[in-house]
Amino acid sequence: MRRQFLFNTVPLCVAICLGASWLVSGGVLDPPPGPVTATGRFGPRVDVLSLSNGGIPGVAHSIDSPGSYYLSGNVTAVTGSGIRIAASDVTLDLNGFSVIGGPGTETGITSSPVGSVLVKNGIIEGWGGHGLAIGGGHSMRIEDVLSYNNGGWGIVTSSTFNNVVSGCIAGNNGSLQSNTGGIFSSGGSMVIDCVSHENTGAGIALGDNTSVITRCVSRQNTVTDYQGESILVRGCVGLTATLTGPTLADNHGF
């Protein structure tokens, strides 16, 4: 009986000892002194408002390195552009804030030729040129962006391919530049769950025959609601369209 008792208690002792060792090796649980900084998947996120213009005249803030960036407040400008993305592999979280321009300004968010860029979650308004215009590479994603009252396109990803624009609203854009409008993307792109209204020009335009527009509303644009070459438009509302060879399925006009 004594031998059986010792045999049964040995695993319990081992478990208690291991548990005590784990607690001791866990170290101090109190956080280190100093401010708490936001972190992304691979390291700290960078506040765009802390960035300079990168030596580029007419730019308020320049993103020059790959990484994760965010806004801690609104960006405003009286000349030039608000934010320039000059590196690939960038995530820009507007964090619910606005990028605000005015008369005489250029583009709210612009870029050099870059690829693999995500811009999300904020408002762009009042720019003399485009609200958001990025491109030159591939794989751009624009999501949950509201782009209003800009002189050019509200949202444009150009000279690029394999883009997704989702959950965005573009309204009252294009009054200062010709051949513009609400949302434009080119090269095997998708526009999903977007609204484009009262733009001067096209509401939603895709410049490639491998692109798709799905579950969008486009209305009261001065030239056309949907524009493109051999694109698939389905589940959409508002079909004053100048489309070349499109497949229209399950859509509703006004």
N, C-alpha and C positions, 0 to 999 in steps of 0.2 A: 504493500500500500504506500509506503513512504517513497519507494522508487517511482511509482506511478504519479504521485503528487509532484515530485521534483520534475518529472518529465513534462507534466502539464503546465507548470509555472514557468519553465524556461522561455517559451515563446513570448509570454506576457512580459517578462523582464526585458527581453530583447527589444520588444516594441516600445516599452517605456524609455529605455535608454536611447533608442534611435530617435524617438520623439523629442527627448530633452536635447539631444545633439542638434537636431534640426532647428529648434527654437534658439539655441545659443548661436548657431551659425547664421541666423537670419539677420543679425546686425540691428542697428538702430533704425526704428521705423519713422522717426521724426524727419520731415523734409529739410533739406539744407536751407540756410538763410538766403535771402535775396528774392527778387521778383519772380513770379511764375511766368514762364514763356510758353506760347503756343507751340505745339510740336506736330509735325506731320508724320507720314509713314516712315520716312528715312531721316528725320531730323527736324530741327526747328523750322517753323514757318517764318517768313520774312514779311514785315509790314511794309507795304508799298510806300507809305508816306515817309518812311525813313530813307528812301532811295533818292539819289540826286538825278539829274537829267543825263548822266553818263557822258557829259561833254557835248551833247547834241542840242544846239540852239532850238528853241521853240517847243521843247518837250518838258513837261513838268516832272515826270518820273520815268526812269528807264530800267527795265528788267534785263540784266545782261548775263545772267547765269541760270542754268537749269535749276529747278526746285519748285517749292510750294510757296505761294505768296498770297497775301490777304490784305484787305483794307480795314483800317481801324476808324475810318471816318470818310467823309466825302472828299473827292478830288475836284477842285475847281480850277479853271484856267480862263484867262482873258485873251490869250494869243496862243497859237500853235496847237499842240496836241496834249492830251492828258496823261496817258500811259503808253509807253512804247515797249513792245516785247521784242527783244533782240537776241533771244536764245530759244532753242528747241527744248522739248521736254519740260514744259512749264505748266503748272496749274495756278490759275489766278481766281481766287474766291473773292468776289466783291463784297461778300459778307453782309448783304442787305443794304449797302451804302450806294451812293450815286456818283457818277462821273459826269460833271456838269460843265458845259461850255457856254458860249455866248457869241454875240456878233464878232466876226473877224477871226474866230478860232478855226481850227482845221478838223482833225479826227479825234474822237474821244479816246478810243483804244485802237492803236495801230501796231504794225509790226514790220520788221525786216523779213526777208524770206526765211521762214522757220517751219518746223513740223512738230507734230505731237503736242498740241496746245489745247488746254481746257480752260474756258472762261465761263463762270457761272454766278448766278445768285445776286443780281443787282440791277441798277437802273442807269441808263446812259441817255442823256438828253441835252438838247440845245446847242449842238455843235454845228459849225458852218459847213463842214464836210460830212463824211460818214459818221455814224454813231460808233460802230465797231467795224473795223476792216483789217483782217489778218489773213495771211496766206503765204504762198510761195513754196510750200512744202507739201505735206500730206497729213491726214488724220487730225483734223481740227474738230473739236466738239464745243458747241455753244449751248448752254442749257439755262433755263429759268432767267433769261435776261429780258428786260423791258427797255425798248429803244424808241424814244419819242422826239419829235420836233427837231430832227436833224436835217441839214440841207441836202445831204446825199442819201445813200442807202442807210436804212436803220441798222441792218446786220448784213455783212458781206464777207464771205470767205472765197477769195479769188486766186487764180493761178495755182490751184492746189487740187487735191482729189481725196476721196474717201473721208468725207465730212459728215457730221450729224449736227443738225440744229433742232433742238427739242424744247418744248415747253416755253417758247419765247413769244413775245408780243411786240409788233412793230407798227407804230401809228404816226400819221402826219409827218412822214419823212419825204425827202426828195424835192422840196420846194425851190432849192437854190441850184441844183445841178440837173442837167438833162440825162435821160436814160438811166434813171435810178428808181427807187421805190422802197418797198418794205424789207424783204429778205431775199438775198441772192446767194447761191452756192453753186459750185461747178465741180464736175468730175466725179461721177459715181457717188453722189451724195444722197442723204435722206433729210427731209424736213418733216417733223412729226409733232403733232399736238401743238401747233402754232396758230396764232391769230395775226392777220395783217390787215389793217384798215385805214382808209382815207389817206393813202399815200399818193404822191404825185408820180405816176408811173405804174409799174407792175407791183401787184401785191406780193406774190411769191414767184421767183424765177429761178430755174435751174438750167445751166448751160451745157448739159451733157446728156447723151441718149441712154445712160445707164442709171439715171437718178429716179428717186421716188418721192412723192408727196402723199402723206397719209394723215387722216383725221385732222385736217386743218380747216380754218375758216378764213376766207379772204373776201373782203367786201368794200364797196365804195372807193376803190382805187381808180385813178383817172384814166389809165390806159387799159389795163386788163387785170383780172384777179390772179390768173395763173399763166405762166409763160415758160416755154422750154421746147426742147427738141426730143421727140420720142420718149417722153417720160411717162411713168405710171402714176396716175392721180386717182386715189380711191379713198372712200370714206370722208369726202370733203364737202364743204358748203361754199357756194358762190362760184359759178363756173362761167364767167365771162372770160374765155380763154383764147389765147393765140398760141396754140400748141401744134407742133408738126408731128403727125402720126402718133398721137398718144393713145393709150388705153385708158378709158374712163370707166370706172366700175363703182357702183353703189354710191354715187354722188348725188347731191341735191343743189339745184339752183335756187335763186331767189324769185 
